[in-house]
């Protein structure tokens, strides 16, 4: 009896070391990739952020000068302001549209909703470059379709991307157009809510709107949080659309954080300066991710 | 009774109107693009605005194929797409097996690092990666866009891990008792059971790479290596952008994606839904 037990424990011990070794082999490509393409670049980027470096000459160490220069850089401040504008206005508006659409699609009394969900998803499949070109064309003040449609209801549309005031709202429209991923995620979240909750509310005579506000939205909270954080991070890496549509103009009204970072690196060849921006971006992203993880854990334990 | 039925009907009607209105707003850009690609260039910016082309003509498409080396760009795009699809499926499933099917200390804490890198903006590593690849002589080759995908993609690792976790542990256990090694269990048991999620990963990798703009923009310095997305941007940044050609190119770039989407819709929607909070 004793020997059997001993053998058995020996065997599980042995297999678990074996298991650990196997696991290390399985995850090794990820570890190598993480070190080579994430950790080394991020740490070397910190070194570059302390230098003046234009790629052709050797990097020259200048201490924290890039960071202090950033504080006084008007374009940097504008880019930061524009990015926050999108976070404060664009993210809530997009979230509202995405939730409204998914709530409608989840309404069991409406027919053909699965066909509709396809319609809301396909804009996310359009290559960024093509989507951007399409929007330039649609946003033309006189010949574009958006002002045309506004005209049908008697509104004289603004100059959109040609106007410093209306350029950012134009980008919000585009952000809404590509919220299909969020819609699908919300829809999946809504489908997890037990039907019985709605049924008992129906017996009490609650309207669809009422059920949405007091059942769907509260139970959807973790999903909303996840999507909002994803959207915020997306705003911080927003790059291709403004580069193609406006190149940051008019008068830097659509110069966003990542676009300005790109311009510094690949148009002005200020690699050190761009690296300093990248490090600040890293800190912002880590703070946002940290908050997300914290709240998620918190809501899980509830 | 009658009154509440009336209210219900009215509610349905209003909801339908809202839904149709929203759907129309999402679809109109496509309609506009497809119709526009058949318009002559003089019609594109004409006042007053007109929905339909004067007559449907395929000149824009013919001119597009004649005036840009479309098939060269297509070949470049497909080379990068091919390596991304193959690399992502192989490496991410391999890595996900280590995170889902094997037990080791601090596994789930280490997995948090995968989640963090999943959300980390590309711009954080863009500049140092460019400098590193420059030193390695990789800029102006496909290598930065192809080699890197053989080390796992955090999002795909996440998707695959979620799926692998749902496969009963007993299957692996009985295989182990029969003396199968981990690699054999991975290759002959887990992968065949995961065809649907592997399809999802392959489709996502395809679409992401097909649509990618920033990667090729930063790493492909040589216009012989340009992808379709870069070609479109090149056309656009000309002093005199030829819009009629761009619209035709846009339609040609969107159609394969739409076909894949409609044929494999199930995998798409499942994949996106899984990327939320499930599991």
Interface residues (C-beta under 8 A of the other chain):
Chain A: X15 X16 X19 X20 X22 X23 X24 X25 X26 X27 X29 X30 X32 X33 X34 X36 X37 X38 X40 X41 X42 X44 X45 X48 X55 X97 X100 X101 X104 X105 X107 X109 X110 X113 X116 X117 X118 X119 X120 X121 X122 X123 X125 X126 X127 X128 X129 X130 X133 X134 X135 X137 X138 X140 X142 X143 X144 X145 X148 X149 X177 X181 X184 X185 X187 X188 X189 X192 X205 X207 X208 X222 X223 X226 X227 X229 X230 X233 X236 X237 X239 X240 X244 X257 X258 X261 X262 X265 X266 X271 X274 X275 X278 X279 X281 X282 X285 X286 X289 X292 X293
Chain B: X4 X7 X8 X11 X12 X15 X16 X18 X19 X22 X23 X26 X27 X28 X29 X30 X32 X33 X36 X44 X45 X46 X47 X49 X91 X94 X95 X97 X98 X99 X102 X103 X104 X105 X107 X110 X112 X113 X114 X115 X116 X117 X119 X120 X121 X122 X123 X124 X125 X126 X127 X128 X129 X130 X131 X132 X134 X148 X150 X151 X152 X157 X176 X181 X182 X186 X207 X210 X211 X213 X214 X218 X228 X229 X230 X232 X233 X236 X243 X246 X247 X249 X250 X253 X254 X257 X258 X261 X265 X268 X269 X272 X273 X274 X275 X276 X277 X278
